[in-house]
Amino acid sequence: MENKQIYDIIGIGIGPFNLGLAALLEPVDTVTSLFIDQAQGFDWHPGLMLDQATLQVPFMADLVTMADPTSKFSFLNFLKETDRLYKFYIRESFYILRKEYNVYCQWVVNQLANCLFGKKVENITFNEAEQLYIIEVLDIKNNDVQTYYTKKMVLGTGTQPNLPSFMEGKNLSRVIHTSEYLQHKDEILNSNSVSIIGSGQSAAEIFQDLLPQTEENLKMSWFTRPDRFFPMEYSKLTLELTSPEYVDHFYKMPSQQRKNLLAKQPPLYKGINFDLINDIFDTLYAMSVGDTPLNVELKPSSQLDNIQQEGNSYVLDFTHVQDEATFTNTSEYVILATGYKYKEPKFLKGIETQIKRTEDGLFDVSRYYTIDNSEQIFVQNAELHTHGFVTPDLGMGAYRNAIIINSITGKEIYKVEKQIAFQKFSTEQAWTAKHSS
């Protein structure tokens, strides 16, 4: 392998987290890196790129700022370089438009030589003698197989749309996930009825986007299993739960305790923006003035059990979880706002023996984001079960990437804050006593 390019680290998948890592590695001349993605270019959630939709985190949660505020890849520098800084200043909002965040990320990609698109990883093996990972990649454009060699890897393949189990094997063309919304919006507007399932931000954004059409000919129903359409909780002391100290605290818990706690925390990361909930109510209030009945219904405590096609419509079977009664709804279109879930890529089979797993078969992720005994394979956004609800938070991406870079270089390239919270989440003495026997 003497004539082969051997990288210090290769990232698989170029979403915001791995893109942030690529940007933070760009000035580190002691590390050779490469990032590959099967997509033809960077395009973040194109099916939900609504005109007025914003991120749910402040602009400082860009790709780099929380690790290096002086980076040329910061969002503020993007604004300066694209003549938008004063416009952003006058706008007086911490929250970036989602479509502007996408343009910002594309701006960063265009400046990085270590990001390659149109490359699909087919297989990975480990050469024990050379201590190298061998990555076989299909060039989608040329249909050529290329081979890359690396000492370490970081998996950033991201999460995928999560559909209810009863949808398995079904091909219902007008039952879509929220990630496909804009591609189908014209068809939805030309239909007579649509049902939205779910209580998160995406469901609320789509509901608000379609509300004006209900004054024309569209009947819209919004169902959610929880007992309310709840806001995301982002008071300042609650936001301290996105701190390194809380991650330490959560990580040290027994696995069953972590599961129990995560089950209670949806309002911390799955809720709806508070202002959006209010905007929806205000819109409904304005629409309710006069004698014309609303063409809208909102039904909490409604668990979707099945979907069956009947003619040109779909029959949705529900259980009302509080009344313990069943009911049905008929709709021409169904939008499933059922979230996203991490799915292990198939190419990991070739290095299965390198990967540590929990009793549940999930990645046994170390505190510092590796999943193998040699600390050579890092993960991004695959550690919800070990590191807590902050895992998918864009605001913690730079923190995780700083840890990864410091780990692979063996020195502090980027300063990592260890204590930022006023709260103390655990007593180290109690933990030590509990586990010293």
C-alpha positions, 0 to 999 in steps of 0.5 A: 500500500506504499503508493496509496493515499492513506488518510488520517480520517474519512467521513462517510455522509456529508450532513451538517455534522460531518460538514462541520467536522470537514470545515473545522479540519480544513485549517488543521494541516497535520490531519489528512481528511476526506468526506464522501456522500452518495448524493450529488450535492448538499441539499438539507431537507429539501422537502421541508424548505418552506419559505418562512421556516426557521431553525429551532436553535440560534445562529451560533449553532452553525457549523463551526462557531461554538468550536471556533468563533474566528473560523472563516466558515462561520454563519456571520462570515457567510453573511459578510461575504454574501453582502447580507450581514446588515440585513440580518442585523436589521432583521433582529432574530437569532433564528436562521431561515431554514433555506438560508441555512441550506445556502450557508452550508452549500457556501461552505461545501464549495470552499472545501476540497475534502468533500466529494459527492456522488460517491456511494460506499459499498463495502468496508474491511479492516486490514489488521496487519496495516491497521487500515480501513479499506473503503470501496466506493462506487462513483455514481456518475462513472459507475467506477469502483474506487478504493480509499484507505484510512486510519480512522472513520467517522460515520455521519450517514444521518437519520432516515424517515421513520414510518409506522410498522403497519406501513411495511410492505405497503405502497400507498402513493398518496401516503407520504412522510413530511420529508417529501412534502414540497414534492407533493404539495401541488397534488395535495392542494388539488385534493379534497382532504388531507390528514397530518399525523404527528405533533412535532415541528414539521407537522405544525409547519405543514399544517400552517402552510396548508391552512389558507387552502382550507378556506377554498376546498381543502379539508384538513385534519391534524391528529397526534397521540399525545394529549396536546400539541405541546411546545418545545421547552427552551427556558434557559435553565432547561437549555443547560441540559445541552451542556457537557456536564449533563451529557456526562451525567446522562452517560453515566446512568444505567441503560434502563434509567437512560431509556426511562428518562428519554421517554419523558423528554419529548418536549425537550427536542420533539415539540413545536416552536412556541411562537408557531403554536401561537401563530396557528391559533391566531390564524384559526381564530381569524379564520373563525370570524363569521358564519363560515365553518372551519374546514379544519379539525385538530384531534389530540390523544389519537393513535394511528393504528392502520391505513387502508386504501378504499377507492381513491381515498384512505381509511385511517383507523385510530384509537383514542388513547384516553377514551379507549375507543376506536374511530376512523377518518377518511382522507385523500392524502396522508402526511406522516410526521413520524420523525426520523430514526438512525438506521445502520448502513449495510456497509458496516457488515464488513467490519462488524467484529470491530464494533462494540454493542450493547445488550440491545444490539445498538452501538456501545458508544463511548463518552467521546463518540467511538464505537470500537475498542481501538477508538478509531470509528466515531459516530455522529447523531447515532448516540441518542441512547447513550448521550441523550436528547441533545444528540441531534441538536445542531448546537452541540455539533461543533462541541462533538466535532471539537472532541473528535478532532482533539482525539485524532490529533492527540492535542487540544486543537479546539478548546472544549468547555467542560463546565458551562451550567449553573446546575449540578446534575449529579453528585460524583461521590454518590456515583463513585460509592455506588459503582466502586464495589 
